[in-house]
Amino acid sequence: MPSHFTTSLSAGRLTARYQLPSLAARRRLAAGLGVVFASLALSACDPPPPKQVWVPGVDFEATLRVEVVIDEAAAPRVGQWIPLRAERATGPWRLVEYEALSRGAPWLREPPPPLETGVEANVRWIVEPPDGSEFNLPTARDLRARRVRFNRPGTYRIWAESHSWGGGRVTSNVVTLTVVERR
């Protein structure tokens, strides 16, 4: 940034003046300092790791179970919205000393619940054959509800995939349903 001090010598008198930087330059400086201070503040906010943390146990397993909610007395019909449900289970988890973990090893402050119900909005749904099916778009009123409908009669297989501990994936059971024409 150029100097904003000017000096002059006239009749044996030294005069010094300070000129403020332009408004644009001051704004750039303020923005730059803001980024520096925000970075420092955020890095100072990281709490230290706890003395003990949760990691997957020896027999750790992740499972995902899905179901479609249909009236067993009547087959689903073309164009009918069919509610979907999913639940995820993980465990067992074990408590270990943080210092005993290798650097970068994943850990949790608290273990997740052994069974998570109502995770249908947090899984990837898959249908075979893929054409002829449509999933609902979530709305503010029912963000977590997931439904599917089919555009033509046929036999469809539906299942879900989910993330799993450590970056892996878990695949659910497969539900087969036969969709019939509208009446």
N, C-alpha and C positions, 0 to 999 in steps of 0.2 A: 504494500500500500504506500503510495507516495507520501512524503512528509507534508504536513499541513501547517508547519511553522515557517514563518518568513521573518527575516530580520532586515533592518536597514540602519545605516549610520548616517546621521545628518546633523551637521553643526555640532559635532562632538557628542551627540546624544544617540544612544543605542535604543532602537525600538524593536520589540518582538511582538509578533501577532500570531494568533492561532486561528486557523480557519477550520471549521467543522467539515468533515467529509460530507459528500452528497447524501441525500436521503436514501438513495438506492444502495450506496456503499454501506451505510449504517445498517440497513435491513439485511444485506448479505452477511455482514459481520454478526449481527444478532442471530440470524438463522444458523450460521456455523457454530456459534457458541452454544446455541440451544441444542444442537445435535450432540455436541461434546458433553454437555451437562446431562442430557437425557441418557446417553450411553453410560456415563459414570453412575448415575442414579440407578439404572436398571441392573448394572452389574453388582451394585452394592445390595440389591434387593434379593439376590439368590440366597435362600436360607442354606445353612450348612446341612449336609446330609445327616440323617439320624444315626445314632449308634448302631441300631439294628434295622434291617430292611427285609422285605419279603421277596422270595424268589421261588420258581417252580420246584416242587418236591421231586423225589426220586421217581415216583410212579405218576408224574404229572400227565394229565390228559385234558384235552379240550373237546367238547362235543357240542353239536348244534342239532336241534330237533325242530322240524316244521310240521305244520298241519294246515289244511284248508278247512274252513268252517262251512259245511254244507248240510242241508237237510237230508238225512239218510233215506228218507221215504221217497225223495224225488231227485232225479239226476239234475246236475246244473244245466242251465239252458244257455244258448247263444245270447250274448249281450248282457247276461246277468252278472252283476258284480259279486265276486266271491271273496270274503275276508280271509286274510292270511295271518298266521300266528307263527312266532318263532321264539325259542328259548335257548340260551347258551349256558353251558356249565364248564367250569375250569377247576382244577385242583388235583392233588393237594398242593398247598403252598407251605413253605417252611421259612421260619424266621432265622436269619443269619447275621453275623456281625458285618457291618459295612466294610470295615478294614480288611476282611478276609476275601472280598470280591476282587477279581482281576479288574484292571482299569477298563472302563467302558462297558462293563457287564450290565445288562438291564436289571432293574430292581424296582420295587414299589414301596411307597411309604406304608400303605395299607393294602391288604389283599382284596381283590374284587369279591363280590358275594359268590358263594359256591354255585348258585343258580340265578341267572338273570332272565327274568320273564319279560315279555313284551318288547323284544329286541327286533321285531319285524322291520322297523324303519332303519335299522343299523346293519342290515345284511344285503347282499347282492342276490336278487332273485333270478332264477334261470328257468326257462320253459323250453321243452322240446316237443314238437317242432317249434322253432322260434317264431315263425310267421303265424299270424292269426290270433295273437294274444296282445293284451294291452294292460299296463299297470296304471293305477290311479296316480295323479299328482297330488302331493300333500297340500292341504290348505291350512290356514291359521287355526281353524276350528279342530282339525284332526291331524296334526303334524305327524303323529306316529302311526296312524292307521295305514295299512297297505292292503290293497285289493287288486284282483286280476279279473279280467273278463275275456271271453273268447269270441271271435268274429264268425266262426263256422264250427259245425259239429265235428267231433273227432275225439281221439284218445290223446291226452296230453300228459307229459311227465313234468313235474315241477319240484324244484329243490332250491337250496340257498347255499351261499358261501359266506364266510365271515373271516375277519382277521383273527389271528391267534397269537398267543404270547410268543414273543421273540421274532415276529415278522412273518410267521407261517400262515397258512390258511387251513380252515376246517370246513369240511363239506357236510351238509345235513343228509338226512334220510330223503328218499325220493317218494313223492306221492303221485300216484297215477289216478287220473280222473277222466271220465267219459262225459263229454258235453254233447247234449242233444239239441235238435232244432227247437225253436220257439213254438209254442202252441198256436 
